[in-house]
Amino acid sequence: MDWTSLYFKTSNLNVFILGTGEVASRRANKFLDHGANVKLAGSNISHDLEDKGAVLCSIEDVDGLVEWSDLVVIASGDEGLSDYVSNIARGKLINRADFPQKGDIIVPTSFEIGDVEISIFTNGKSPLMARQLRKKIQSIITEEDILEIELQDYARSILKDSVETQKERRKYLYEIFEDEKINDFIKRNQIDEAKVYIDNLIRGL
């Protein structure tokens, strides 16, 4: 398998998207929602994309748009133009929606629940199954799981100031995770009370 899963910081990243169709719009929305600067070349874009800050450019400007960009997304039905842009974009990061294996980056199906983002990648074998797996995973993640993450983050921030080694901090985090009182607070959605309880536990270390 040639691909490695990573999360890529996109705030203020310059993203050029060749195409303005459904796939191009989805890519644009994703990058805009994560703080990127997005320009698209094609016929037209929705008002929603414009409101988010997307800029529509002419196909004739592709050379300059490639030069401007940090990441090039190819989502056009024009195979000749797609190959041309791919060729002049060598040295840039490239995502090819038409032929993913020809690019450097794949944008997997993903979803967010609270602060948790989960991505699913089938190595290009079945986008349909990626979507089905997404639905299954979404159905088993509960609100309690999200609250547990919030409390673990809270505990970690306190432990960093009071416990020197990562190994010791991990031991305490497991104890907090398994603590019945904390689990009871989570079930009752009493997060503030759980944080007070965690404060008292950590002060007693």
C-alpha positions in Angstrom: 0.0 0.0 0.0 1.6 3.3 -1.1 -0.5 5.6 1.0 0.0 6.8 4.6 -2.8 8.4 6.6 -1.9 11.9 7.8 -3.7 15.1 8.9 -2.6 18.1 6.9 -2.8 21.7 8.3 -4.8 23.7 5.7 -5.2 27.1 7.4 -4.1 29.8 4.9 -3.1 27.1 2.4 -3.6 28.2 -1.2 -5.8 25.6 -3.0 -6.5 25.8 -6.7 -9.3 23.5 -7.9 -9.7 22.8 -11.6 -13.4 22.3 -12.2 -16.6 23.7 -10.7 -18.9 20.6 -10.7 -20.2 18.5 -7.8 -16.9 16.9 -6.9 -15.0 20.2 -7.2 -17.6 22.0 -5.0 -17.3 19.3 -2.3 -13.5 19.7 -2.3 -13.9 23.5 -2.2 -16.3 23.3 0.8 -14.0 21.0 2.7 -10.9 23.2 2.3 -12.8 26.4 2.9 -14.3 24.9 6.1 -10.7 24.2 7.3 -9.3 27.7 6.7 -7.8 27.4 3.2 -7.8 30.0 0.4 -9.6 28.5 -2.5 -9.8 29.5 -6.2 -11.7 27.5 -8.8 -11.4 27.5 -12.6 -14.6 26.7 -14.4 -18.0 27.9 -15.4 -19.7 29.0 -12.2 -19.8 28.4 -8.4 -22.6 28.5 -5.9 -23.4 31.6 -3.7 -22.6 29.4 -0.7 -19.0 29.0 -1.9 -18.7 32.7 -2.7 -20.0 33.6 0.7 -17.3 31.3 2.2 -14.6 33.2 0.3 -14.1 31.0 -2.8 -13.0 32.8 -6.0 -14.1 31.9 -9.5 -11.4 32.2 -12.1 -11.2 31.7 -15.9 -9.8 28.4 -17.3 -7.4 30.6 -19.3 -5.7 31.5 -16.0 -4.7 28.0 -15.0 -0.9 28.6 -15.4 -1.0 31.5 -13.0 -3.4 29.6 -10.6 -1.0 26.7 -10.5 1.9 29.0 -9.7 -0.2 30.7 -6.9 -1.2 27.4 -5.3 0.3 25.2 -2.6 -2.1 22.4 -3.5 -3.8 21.6 -6.9 -7.0 19.7 -7.0 -8.0 18.3 -10.4 -11.8 17.7 -10.6 -12.6 18.4 -14.2 -14.2 16.2 -16.8 -11.8 17.5 -19.5 -9.1 14.8 -19.5 -6.8 16.8 -21.8 -6.9 19.9 -19.6 -6.6 17.8 -16.4 -3.4 16.1 -17.8 -2.1 19.5 -18.8 -2.6 21.0 -15.3 -1.1 17.9 -13.7 2.0 18.2 -15.9 2.6 21.9 -15.1 1.9 21.3 -11.4 4.8 19.0 -10.9 6.5 20.0 -7.7 3.2 21.0 -6.2 1.0 18.8 -4.1 -1.7 17.3 -6.4 -5.1 15.7 -5.6 -6.6 14.1 -8.7 -10.3 13.3 -8.2 -10.4 11.6 -11.7 -7.4 9.3 -11.2 -6.5 9.4 -7.5 -3.4 7.1 -7.9 -1.8 9.7 -10.1 -1.8 12.3 -7.4 0.1 12.9 -4.2 -2.9 13.4 -1.8 -6.2 11.6 -1.5 -9.2 13.3 0.1 -11.0 10.5 1.9 -14.6 10.4 3.0 -14.8 11.8 6.5 -17.2 13.1 9.1 -17.1 15.0 12.3 -18.8 14.5 15.6 -17.9 17.2 18.0 -14.1 17.7 17.9 -13.6 14.2 16.5 -13.0 13.7 12.8 -12.9 10.2 11.3 -11.7 9.5 7.8 -12.2 6.3 5.9 -10.0 5.2 3.0 -10.4 1.9 1.0 -7.2 2.5 -1.1 -9.4 3.5 -4.0 -11.1 0.2 -4.2 -14.7 1.2 -3.3 -15.8 4.7 -2.5 -19.3 3.3 -2.1 -18.1 1.0 0.7 -16.2 3.9 2.3 -19.6 5.7 2.6 -21.3 2.6 4.0 -18.6 2.1 6.6 -18.9 5.7 7.5 -22.6 5.2 8.3 -21.8 2.2 10.5 -19.2 4.0 12.5 -21.4 7.1 12.9 -24.1 4.9 14.3 -22.0 3.5 17.2 -20.3 6.7 18.4 -22.3 8.2 21.3 -22.5 11.5 23.0 -20.9 9.9 26.0 -17.8 9.1 23.9 -17.5 12.8 22.9 -17.9 13.9 26.5 -15.2 11.4 27.6 -12.8 13.0 25.0 -13.5 16.4 26.5 -12.7 15.2 30.0 -9.6 13.3 28.9 -8.3 16.5 27.3 -9.1 18.4 30.5 -7.3 15.9 32.6 -4.2 15.8 30.2 -3.9 19.6 30.4 -3.7 19.5 34.2 -1.5 16.4 34.4 1.1 18.1 32.1 1.7 20.6 34.9 1.9 18.1 37.7 3.3 14.8 36.3 6.6 14.9 34.5 6.7 11.7 32.4 4.3 10.8 29.6 4.2 7.2 30.9 2.9 8.3 34.3 0.4 10.7 32.8 -1.0 7.8 30.6 -1.4 5.7 33.7 -3.5 8.3 35.5 -5.5 9.0 32.3 -6.5 5.3 32.2 -7.5 5.5 35.9 -9.7 8.5 35.1 -11.2 6.7 32.1 -12.1 3.7 34.2 -13.3 5.7 37.3 -17.0 4.7 37.9 -17.9 8.1 39.4 -16.6 9.9 36.3 -18.5 7.5 34.1 -21.6 8.3 36.1 -21.1 12.0 35.7 -20.8 11.5 32.0 -24.0 9.5 31.8 -25.8 12.3 33.6 -24.1 14.9 31.4 -22.6 16.6 34.5 -19.4 17.7 32.9 -18.6 20.5 35.4 -19.0 18.2 38.3 -16.8 15.7 36.6 -14.1 18.3 36.1 -14.2 19.2 39.8 -13.9 15.6 40.7 -10.9 15.2 38.3 -9.3 18.3 39.9 -9.6 16.8 43.3 -8.2 13.4 42.1 -5.1 15.1 40.5 -4.4 17.3 43.5 -4.3 14.1 45.6 -1.6 12.5 43.5 
